[in-house]
C-alpha cells in the first residue's frame, strides 16, 4: 500500500527542511543588515555633534552669568572633512567665552596639523587653553631639538594659533567676576619638594668639569624654566579668594575617593584647592569608543563590559563638585581591538555657567 504524502498540496519550497530555509534567509538578509549598519555607523561616527549644557554654579558672580566654555577633548589627530569642515558645520555661529581642550589633541607621532585646522575655525581673540594628555608629546623639551626655546615645536605652533598650554593657573575676568583655569595636578604639587629636586639636578649639571652637550644645555633650560614655574605658582596661590570660580582641567577623570581625600587634606583658608573648585572638566574615554544604542559603551579596559556612562562620559558630581567628561572626538589606542568609533558621534560641548537652578 502506497504511503500517503502529507505534502501533496505543498510547494517544493515548503517541503525543504526549516533549517535550510532559515540558512538561505540569513545568507540574504545578514549581509544586507551588516551593510546597513555599516552605512549608519559611518554617518553617525563622522558627523560632529555640538551640544549645549547649562550648569548651575550656586556661588557664580553675577558678572559671570552665562559665561560659556567650549569643551573639546581627545581629537587624536582626527580630521572630519577638508580643513575640519564637519566641525565648522557643527559649530555654526555658536558663541563662547573661551575654549578648553583637555588632552590628547595631537595625532600619531605628535602630528599637530589637524589641531591647527580646528583652531583656525575659532575667533582669534577668544581665549584658548590646553592641557596635554598622556598621548601627547611633552610640552617642555628637555633635549636638543633645533631651537633654543624651552617648549616643544608643537607648543610653539599652537601658541602662534592663540593657545595657552596650561602649566600654571590663568585668570580671566569679566568686570568683577574672576574665573581661573587650573591644571588639576597643580593642586597636589609639592612645590618645596619639586624645587629641591630641580635645584639638585641643576647644580649637578652646572658643576660638570667638561663642556656641556647640546642635550645638557637643553636640560638646563628646562630645569630653569621649572624652577621659575614653581616660584610663579607660589605667588599665584596667594591671589585666590573664596569667591573666585575655579575650573579644574584634567585629562583622566577624577574619582569620588580622590576628590574627598584632596578636600580633607586642604584647609578651609586654603583657597587654592579642590575644596573651592566649581567645575572639573575631563576627557580620556572617548565615550567608550564603541557604543550600542540604549546600552552605552560596550567595553572599557579598566571598567569591563557594558559599564554604563557613569565616570565615562557626561555630567556627574564628586563630593558635590560637578565633573563633566567629554565624549571626545577621536579614537584611542587604549582600545586596540576596538578600532574607530561605533555609533559614537564626535562631540563638542558648550558649557554655560549659571546661578539659576535647572
C-alpha positions as CSV (number, residue, x, y, z in Angstrom):
1,X,0.0,0.0,0.0
2,X,1.3,3.4,-1.0
3,X,2.2,5.8,1.8
4,X,0.2,9.0,1.9
5,X,2.0,12.1,1.0
6,X,1.2,14.7,3.7
7,X,2.7,17.4,1.5
8,X,0.6,16.7,-1.6
9,X,-0.7,20.3,-1.6
10,X,2.6,21.9,-0.5
11,X,5.1,23.7,-2.8
12,X,8.6,22.4,-3.4
13,X,10.0,25.3,-1.4
14,X,7.9,24.5,1.6
15,X,9.0,20.8,1.5
16,X,12.6,21.8,2.3
17,X,13.8,21.5,5.9
18,X,13.2,24.5,8.0
19,X,16.9,24.9,8.9
20,X,17.8,25.1,5.2
21,X,15.2,27.8,4.6
22,X,16.4,29.7,7.6
23,X,20.0,29.5,6.4
24,X,19.1,30.7,3.0
25,X,17.2,33.7,4.6
26,X,20.2,34.6,6.8
27,X,22.6,34.4,3.8
28,X,20.5,37.0,2.0
29,X,19.4,39.2,5.0
30,X,22.5,39.2,7.1
31,X,24.9,40.9,4.6
32,X,22.2,43.5,3.9
33,X,21.8,44.2,7.6
34,X,25.6,44.5,8.1
35,X,25.9,46.9,5.1
36,X,23.0,49.0,6.5
37,X,24.6,49.1,10.0
38,X,28.0,50.0,8.4
39,X,26.4,52.9,6.5
40,X,24.5,54.1,9.5
41,X,27.6,53.9,11.7
42,X,29.7,55.7,9.1
43,X,27.2,58.5,9.1
44,X,27.0,58.7,12.9
45,X,30.7,58.4,13.6
46,X,31.7,61.0,11.0
47,X,29.0,63.6,12.0
48,X,30.4,66.0,14.6
49,X,27.8,66.9,17.2
50,X,27.6,70.2,19.0
51,X,25.7,70.2,22.3
52,X,24.8,72.7,25.0
53,X,24.9,72.1,28.7
54,X,23.7,74.5,31.3
55,X,25.5,74.0,34.6
56,X,24.4,75.6,37.8
57,X,27.1,77.1,40.0
58,X,25.4,78.5,43.1
59,X,28.2,80.9,44.0
60,X,28.7,82.2,40.5
61,X,29.2,86.0,40.5
62,X,26.6,88.0,38.6
63,X,29.2,89.2,36.2
64,X,29.9,85.6,35.1
65,X,26.3,84.7,34.4
66,X,26.2,82.7,31.2
67,X,29.9,82.6,30.9
68,X,30.4,79.8,28.3
69,X,33.2,77.2,27.9
70,X,33.6,75.3,24.6
71,X,35.0,72.0,25.8
72,X,36.9,69.7,23.4
73,X,38.9,66.6,24.1
74,X,40.8,63.7,22.5
75,X,40.9,64.9,18.9
76,X,43.8,62.4,18.5
77,X,44.7,64.0,15.1
78,X,41.3,63.2,13.6
79,X,40.1,65.1,10.5
80,X,36.4,65.5,9.8
81,X,36.3,66.7,6.2
82,X,38.7,69.0,4.5
83,X,40.1,71.6,7.0
84,X,37.7,70.2,9.6
85,X,34.6,71.2,7.6
86,X,32.3,69.0,9.6
87,X,33.4,70.7,12.8
88,X,32.8,74.1,11.2
89,X,29.3,72.9,10.3
90,X,28.6,71.7,13.8
91,X,29.8,74.9,15.5
92,X,27.9,77.1,13.1
93,X,27.5,80.6,14.6
94,X,27.9,79.4,18.2
95,X,29.4,82.0,20.6
96,X,31.5,81.1,23.6
97,X,33.7,82.9,26.1
98,X,36.7,80.6,25.9
99,X,37.8,77.2,24.6
100,X,39.2,74.5,26.8
101,X,41.0,71.3,25.5
102,X,41.5,68.5,28.0
103,X,44.3,66.5,26.4
104,X,45.2,64.1,23.6
105,X,44.7,66.6,20.9
106,X,47.8,65.7,18.9
107,X,47.8,62.9,16.3
108,X,50.2,60.0,16.0
109,X,53.9,60.9,16.4
110,X,52.8,64.4,17.5
111,X,51.0,65.5,14.3
112,X,49.7,68.9,15.1
113,X,48.2,69.9,11.8
114,X,44.6,68.6,12.4
115,X,44.6,70.6,15.7
116,X,45.8,73.7,13.9
117,X,43.0,73.3,11.3
118,X,40.5,73.0,14.2
119,X,41.8,76.1,15.9
120,X,41.6,78.1,12.7
121,X,37.8,77.8,12.9
122,X,37.7,79.8,16.1
123,X,37.9,83.5,16.7
124,X,41.5,84.6,17.3
125,X,40.5,86.8,20.2
126,X,38.8,84.0,22.1
127,X,41.0,82.7,24.9
128,X,42.0,79.1,24.3
129,X,43.5,76.7,27.0
130,X,45.0,73.3,26.5
131,X,46.4,70.7,28.9
132,X,48.4,67.8,27.3
133,X,47.2,64.2,27.7
134,X,49.2,61.0,28.1
135,X,49.1,60.6,24.4
136,X,50.6,64.0,23.6
137,X,54.3,64.8,23.3
138,X,55.8,66.7,26.3
139,X,55.2,70.4,26.3
140,X,58.7,71.3,27.7
141,X,61.6,69.9,25.7
142,X,64.5,68.6,27.8
143,X,66.6,67.5,24.8
144,X,68.2,69.5,21.9
145,X,65.5,70.0,19.2
146,X,66.8,72.5,16.8
147,X,65.6,75.5,18.7
148,X,66.7,77.4,21.9
149,X,63.0,77.5,23.0
150,X,62.3,75.5,26.2
151,X,59.0,74.5,24.6
152,X,58.5,71.6,22.1
153,X,57.9,72.5,18.5
154,X,54.2,71.6,18.7
155,X,53.7,74.0,21.6
156,X,55.2,76.9,19.7
157,X,52.8,76.2,16.8
158,X,49.7,76.2,18.9
159,X,50.9,79.2,20.7
160,X,51.1,81.0,17.4
161,X,47.4,79.9,16.9
162,X,46.5,81.7,20.1
163,X,46.5,78.7,22.5
164,X,47.9,78.8,26.1
165,X,49.3,75.4,27.0
166,X,48.5,75.5,30.7
167,X,51.2,74.7,33.3
168,X,50.0,77.4,35.7
169,X,46.6,78.8,36.7
170,X,45.3,81.5,34.4
171,X,42.8,84.2,35.5
172,X,40.0,85.5,33.3
173,X,37.9,88.5,34.4
174,X,34.6,89.9,33.4
175,X,34.0,93.1,35.3
176,X,34.2,92.0,38.9
177,X,33.8,88.3,38.1
178,X,37.0,86.2,38.4
179,X,37.4,82.8,36.9
180,X,40.5,80.6,37.0
181,X,41.5,77.8,34.7
182,X,43.8,75.4,36.5
183,X,45.6,72.1,35.6
184,X,44.2,69.9,38.3
185,X,47.6,68.2,39.1
186,X,48.8,71.6,40.5
187,X,46.5,71.2,43.5
188,X,48.6,68.3,44.7
189,X,52.0,69.6,43.7
190,X,54.6,69.8,46.5
191,X,56.4,73.0,45.4
192,X,59.1,72.7,48.1
193,X,60.0,69.1,47.2
194,X,60.0,69.9,43.4
195,X,62.2,72.9,43.9
196,X,64.7,70.8,45.8
197,X,64.8,68.1,43.1
198,X,65.2,70.6,40.3
199,X,68.0,72.5,42.1
200,X,69.9,69.4,42.9
201,X,69.9,68.3,39.3
202,X,70.7,71.8,38.0
203,X,73.7,72.0,40.4
204,X,74.9,68.7,39.2
205,X,74.8,69.7,35.6
206,X,76.5,73.1,36.2
207,X,79.3,71.5,38.3
208,X,80.5,69.3,35.5
209,X,84.1,69.9,34.6
210,X,83.7,69.1,30.9
211,X,81.8,71.2,28.4
212,X,78.1,70.6,28.2
213,X,76.5,68.8,25.3
214,X,73.5,70.2,23.4
215,X,71.2,67.9,25.4
216,X,72.7,69.1,28.7
217,X,72.1,72.7,27.7
218,X,68.5,71.9,26.8
219,X,68.0,70.1,30.1
220,X,69.4,73.2,32.0
221,X,66.9,75.4,30.2
222,X,64.1,73.1,31.1
223,X,65.2,73.0,34.8
224,X,65.5,76.8,35.0
225,X,62.0,77.0,33.5
226,X,60.6,74.6,36.0
227,X,62.2,76.4,38.9
228,X,60.7,79.7,37.6
229,X,57.3,77.9,37.3
230,X,57.5,76.8,41.0
231,X,58.1,80.4,42.1
232,X,55.3,81.8,39.9
233,X,52.9,79.1,41.3
234,X,53.7,80.1,44.8
235,X,52.9,83.7,44.0
236,X,49.7,82.9,42.1
237,X,48.3,80.8,45.0
238,X,48.2,84.0,47.1
239,X,45.9,85.7,44.6
240,X,43.0,83.2,45.1
241,X,39.9,84.3,47.1
242,X,36.9,82.4,48.4
243,X,34.6,84.0,45.8
244,X,36.8,83.1,42.7
245,X,35.4,80.5,40.3
246,X,37.9,77.7,39.7
247,X,37.7,75.4,36.7
248,X,40.0,72.4,37.1
249,X,41.2,70.7,34.0
250,X,42.3,67.1,34.0
251,X,42.7,64.6,31.2
252,X,41.8,61.5,33.1
253,X,38.5,61.9,35.1
254,X,38.8,62.2,38.8
255,X,37.2,59.7,41.2
256,X,35.0,60.4,44.2
257,X,37.6,58.9,46.6
258,X,40.3,61.1,45.2
259,X,38.3,64.3,45.4
260,X,37.2,63.6,49.0
261,X,40.8,62.9,50.0
262,X,42.0,66.1,48.4
263,X,39.3,68.1,50.2
264,X,40.1,66.5,53.6
265,X,43.8,67.4,53.2
266,X,43.2,71.0,52.5
267,X,42.3,73.7,55.0
268,X,39.3,76.0,54.8
269,X,41.6,79.0,54.4
270,X,43.5,77.4,51.5
271,X,41.5,78.9,48.6
272,X,43.8,77.2,46.0
273,X,42.4,73.7,46.4
274,X,39.7,71.3,45.1
275,X,37.6,72.3,48.1
276,X,36.9,75.6,46.2
277,X,36.7,74.1,42.7
278,X,33.5,75.0,40.9
279,X,33.7,72.6,37.9
280,X,36.0,69.8,36.8
281,X,36.5,69.2,33.0
282,X,37.9,65.9,31.8
283,X,38.2,63.6,28.8
284,X,40.1,60.4,28.1
285,X,37.5,57.7,27.5
286,X,36.1,58.9,24.1
287,X,32.6,57.9,25.4
288,X,33.8,54.3,25.5
289,X,34.6,54.4,21.7
290,X,32.3,51.5,20.8
291,X,28.7,52.1,21.9
292,X,25.4,50.4,21.3
293,X,22.1,52.3,21.2
294,X,20.4,52.2,24.7
295,X,23.3,50.1,26.1
296,X,26.1,52.6,26.2
297,X,29.8,51.7,26.0
298,X,30.4,48.1,25.0
299,X,33.8,47.7,26.8
300,X,36.2,49.9,28.7
301,X,39.5,48.4,29.7
302,X,39.5,49.4,33.4
303,X,35.7,49.1,33.8
304,X,34.8,45.9,32.0
305,X,31.9,45.1,29.8
306,X,28.9,47.4,29.5
307,X,30.0,49.6,32.4
308,X,27.4,52.4,31.7
309,X,28.2,56.1,31.2
310,X,29.0,56.8,34.9
311,X,32.6,58.0,35.0
312,X,32.9,57.5,31.2
313,X,31.1,60.5,29.8
314,X,28.6,63.2,30.7
315,X,27.9,65.0,33.9
316,X,28.4,63.6,37.4
317,X,29.0,65.0,40.9
318,X,32.0,64.2,43.1
319,X,31.6,65.3,46.7
320,X,29.2,67.9,45.4
321,X,31.6,69.2,42.7
322,X,30.3,68.8,39.1
323,X,32.6,66.9,36.7
324,X,31.9,66.9,33.0
325,X,33.6,64.2,31.0
326,X,33.7,65.0,27.3
327,X,32.6,62.2,24.8
328,X,35.7,63.2,22.8
329,X,36.3,63.4,19.1
330,X,38.9,60.8,18.1
331,X,39.9,57.2,18.9
332,X,42.4,55.9,21.4
333,X,45.0,53.1,21.2
334,X,43.8,52.0,24.6
335,X,41.2,50.0,22.6
336,X,43.4,48.1,20.2
337,X,40.7,45.5,19.5
338,X,38.0,48.2,19.0
339,X,39.3,50.5,16.2
340,X,37.3,53.6,15.3
341,X,34.1,54.9,16.9
342,X,31.0,52.7,16.7
343,X,27.6,54.6,17.0
344,X,29.5,57.3,18.8
345,X,29.5,60.7,17.3
346,X,32.5,63.0,17.9
347,X,31.2,65.6,20.3
348,X,32.0,69.2,21.2
349,X,30.2,70.7,24.3
350,X,29.5,74.3,25.2
351,X,29.1,74.5,28.9
352,X,27.0,77.6,30.0
353,X,27.6,78.6,33.7
354,X,24.5,80.0,35.5
355,X,23.4,80.7,39.1
356,X,19.9,79.6,38.2
357,X,18.8,76.2,39.4
358,X,17.9,74.0,36.5
